[in-house]
Amino acid sequence: MLEPTAKSQGGALSANPRRVALGALKATYEGAHPEDVLDRLGVMLSRKDMALAQAIVYVCLRHQSRLDFLIDGKLRAGSVASRTSRILLRMGLAQIMFLNRVPHHAAVNETTALGKSFAPGREGLINAVLRAFVRDKEANRFWPQERDGDDTPEVERLATFYSHPGWLVKKLVSEWGTRETRAYLAAGNQPAPAVLRLNPRAGDREAFARTLPFPVRPTQFSPWGLVPEAPQGRPDSWPGFAEGLFTIQDEASQLVPLLSAPPGGPAPRRILDCCAGKGGKSFALLGAFPDARCSTLDSSRLRLDDLSREAKRLGLSDRVSVANADVLKASLEPSWDLVLVDAPCTGLGILRRRPDIKWRRSPEDIPRFAELQSGLLASAAAAVRPGGRLVYCVCTVTREEGPEIAERFLAGNPDFRPAESVPDSLEPLRVCPGQYRTVTHRHRMDGFFYGVTERKA
């Protein structure tokens, strides 16, 4: 349903980066993944123009509330911006406010031209509002800093300035306090780097880093990761990608192997990934444990197709088996050394990469996902052999989805206990026995929770 709508409202294939951005934003607001839409609609764009389209889309999604607050302050009393003209105003202001490489006249004129085509009758309003913002910036009028100095409640100020939904800000302030919440919100608005995870055949990490045409730094906790010091375009154009020498995986996701076996102890040979998705964690496990084989389950055939293609690129097809199955309905025998449950969740730990998520979630999603996770964990536990490990993880920050699920599982399954034998290097991430958490504003990686247990022998 999205494709015809996107085309009819400005998202048809185009060599105009702003038109592509408009189509991508419209489709994203209807539920699409922004990167997927950009890839589909922007096939005619040059690399430079695709970078502009991506920047406009992601700045608009990251800073939506703040942009809207400023736009509303410019609209005359009684003026109403239509849905499309509102998106165009966000696009224009995003370029003026955040994209310094874009000349002001280009931001105004190009956005107004789109208004003529896709919001007829509103192009005058769009032009006037954007020109007013240009005058503000050229006069060195500073953008409001969290709207300090007025009577607006603290949660509303934070939600507006940092562009996160008010319900989430209220929840985090009540649990973390204002200072910690502000740090989380600010970190969530920063673009995330494309982190490399090396395949074993890439050889020594330091040696491989010297083959790259841009500077990188090693990841802090993962022994396999490299982080570019600055954005470097599409990873599939980097040396070694076509040969399968690395994949792109955030450091938080790379930690799975470190939590999956005791240091110096026997490595798992039979691995079951119950919610495999596109296979990133499965491939990390196979890279760390060369004698292992991994069976992957997922309810989405499309995700498993992506997994199979990536396994082929990485040279791992002979060590991965794929099954289109729902673990909640599967009949599993307790014969696996390691069972991984990378469960569906609210995704509030990956907002740097997916800022659209924050506008799609509601408070009701948290208990809904938590219930699903409990069911998945209970079903997957049946597959763990005595002495084997069960690793449960989610890429979110809510207590209800992570720690509470892990605690309830242990309380209801006395044959499992927290796995305490993990590398000492992960001690800074340890919350309590068997629980580990990464937080973006502290660790410079995605926000993940890991619950690590083992079945008593």
Buried (B, 14 or more C-beta within 10 A) or exposed (E): EBBEBBBEBBBEBBEBBBBBBBBBBBBBBEEBBBBEBBEBBBEEBEEEBBBBBBBBBBBBBBBBBBBBBBBEEBBEEEEEBBEBBBBBBBBBBBBBBBBEEBEBEEBBBBBBBBBBEBBEEBBEBBBBBBBEBBEBEEEEEEEBEBBEEEEBEEBBBBBBBBBBBBBBBBBBBEEBEEEBBBBBBBBBBEBBBBBBBBBEEBEEBEEBBEEBEEEBEBBEBBBBBBBBEEEBBEBEEBEBBEEBBBBBBBBBBBBBBBBBBBEEEEBBEBBBBBBBBBBBBBBBBBBBBEEBBBBBBBBBEEBBEBBBEBBEBBBBBEBBEBEBBBBEEBEBEEEBBBBBBBBBBBBBBBBBBBBBBBBBBEEEBBEEBBEBBBEBBBBBBBBBBEEBBBBBBBBBBBBBBBBBBBBBBBEEBEEBBBBEEBBEBBEEBBBEEBBBBBBBBBBBBBBBBBBBBBBEE
